[in-house]
């Protein structure tokens, strides 16, 4: 991995990295604070985590445009860990903090070890329908999550919902007090009065405590997609036209600003320079600044993001000086759960980035960088996280290309924490809602959705199941279930093929020894014709080997013959990999010829229009000899 440190930083994409980092950093700000609050350690812990993980993970990552920080899955697990450790320390977070941070620190170390032993490379076996369902599910979650802000609804101001949750709030507070004061006693209806509970409640629970708890419950009830759907009627009844207009204005600016700039006539050098500058600025950043400034200037009464705490994160030496193995022994499984979840979360984002940017990440290096970031986050009192899909997509769409964008995002959050907290606190929540709606729309995998009517039913079922589980249950469980179903479908297909054939060979990119009929290729064309043998089923486990094909073609080649006589089956992942390879070859002015297409691969290749759009009908042949004859005739005509 050390050889990758050469040329680690480049300023070639500085402008895009700067804008991408700023935009994703601003989008990350309220998310980091919310995750910190949700974890039970406070908003500051979320910000500290976003800064530390964002900086140190970007410093060593292989998925360069990634933005790392607290994520929803990691926060959900962290919340349980934090709650259990605090409970073990009699509800005192100050005493529990060293053990909490040590669990997070060790989870990062485990991630580093997983990277060093090469566990991450197995993420390549995630098939395209799983990735497609995951991406679309994330996009739907974002969009649904912003429906109530679009309507201007705020659960903290919904008095009817708060009053409805008062009994739940009282029950929660009673439960907490009984647990704190009578841990070792078994509570029942018979001995409840003997505990002096009524006196305790009168002394320790106030109306303000009950209301605060009811508000917290109300907020939680509208966080999940199901919660939003259940409460959409409340949002419509409490519609706020001003918040709605700000959200819509933000969306309009994001989608319409660059189009507006494009139609401005260039009359002089000043306008030309203005267009050149503004056309390179991400629309999301323009929307954040323009709409927020307008709202502040007009004095509009809008809900702003929560007040941002100021101060540099301190180094928590006590996690080492007050370390006790006995205190963290019950949470060893939690350490491994956090490490595995953070690894899966990060590598899925890396796969998504690869699909978007046509790059290939190094999974081992990715896990090392994420683990290092999580350990550093613990040292500064932050919660753990992973590579964040949403923020990474924002970064890429805003121009971010290299690891500098993640570093800029972390530095921006640190700057806001130290200096600009009062200014950033003025950003209306409605503006961020507008940004996130466009992000959600952009994340949807339209390629996979458009192919629903054309792909095998098994791939479609996997994609839809993964999407629904991602939206309404859990994204990590969704990926796991998607992998299991994909594996079962694949095994069924391979069993059917094995019943008809004596055996199946795997794709081997080095297995390019000449076949007997290739002797018919005239010697004078040997330097201009590259022959590629594909043997066995082309499925999701071998797409990486397929992608290497384009780099194997010599620069002297004018033609490439793809021999597919021994390819009985191709799935959606393999199909799209071939499409990408053919596009790259076409851009390099290399003529593509295909021979021996079997029934199932030919059906799908024609279904998504690879033939005739990328490969003309006359360049698909039944036999190798026919393809050679076509080349000979073509060369003769051109001569």
Secondary structure, DSSP 8 states (H G I E B T S, - for coil): -GGGGTT----TTHHHHHHHHHHHHHHHHHHHHHHHHHHTS-HHHHHHHHHHHHHHHHHH-SSTT--EE--HHHHHHHHHHHHHHHHHTTT-HHHHHHHHHHHHHHHHHHHHHHHHTTGGGGGGGS-HHHHHHHHHHHHHHHHHHTHHHHHT--GGG-HHHHHHTHHHHHHHHHHHHHHHH-TTS---TTTTGGGTHHHHHHHH--HHHHHHHHHHHHHHHTTSHHHHHHHHHHHHHT--HHHHHHHHHHHHHHHHHHHHHHHS---SHHHHHHHHHHHTS-HHHHHHHHHHHHHHHTT----B------S-----THHHHT--HHHHGGGHHHHHHHHHHHHHHHHHHHHHHHHHHT----HHHHHHHHHHHHHHHHHTT----EE-HHHHHHHHHTT--STHHHHHHHHHHHHIIIIIHHHHTTSBHHHHHHHHHHHHHHHS-HHHHHTTTTS-HHHHHHHHHHHHHHHHT-HHHHHHHHHHHHHHHHHHHHHHHHHHSS------TT-----GGGGGS-GGGTTTEEEEEEES-B-GGGHHHHHTHHHHS-TT-SEEEEEEEE---B-HHHHHHHHHHHHHHHHTT-EEEEE---HHHHHHHHHTTIIIIIS-GGGEESSHHHHHHHHHHHHHHH-
